[in-house]
């Protein structure tokens, strides 16, 4: 049901920008402030996040750090992710919402997971472009985002142009930082 219905994502993960569901209103700054001080609202968002992670074959390991890993159902769920690329838009929305509504510490671990699966493990080929072009840039913490970019650069295949950061930075990463020390 989560795959075939498209309107729920705006309700579960509201943003300050509209989505496909015209009945879902966009968040106001006041609503964001109220949400961040409401324990029940935060608990519900966390449950929605866990629901969607399960739908994608991912498990939240640690609520404090946001660490995620493959879930037991990942094989079937990864097939679905590769088949239905509209989920990439949903994941982008989830990542943006987490940053907006007080869970920015969940962003980098989820993006890192997708970078590992797409670049290092060469899984989820139809998610790869979204990870590099959209997911990465939802991460609010600049230091974490830069670390993710470095990871992506180091895991990219030789001969593939890496356009997600300046050449000057790529040269620094290529010449100075052994991969095992970068993370």
Buried (B, 14 or more C-beta within 10 A) or exposed (E): EBEEEBEBBBEBBBBEEEBEBEEBEEBEEEBBEEBEEEEEBBEEBBEBBBEBBBBBBBBBEEEEEBBBBBBEBBEEBBEBBBEEEEBBBBBBBBBBBBBBBBBBBBBBBBBBBBBBBBBEEEBBEBBBEBBBEBBBBBBBBEEBBEBBBBBBBBBBEEEEEBEBBEEEBBEEBEEEEEEEEEE
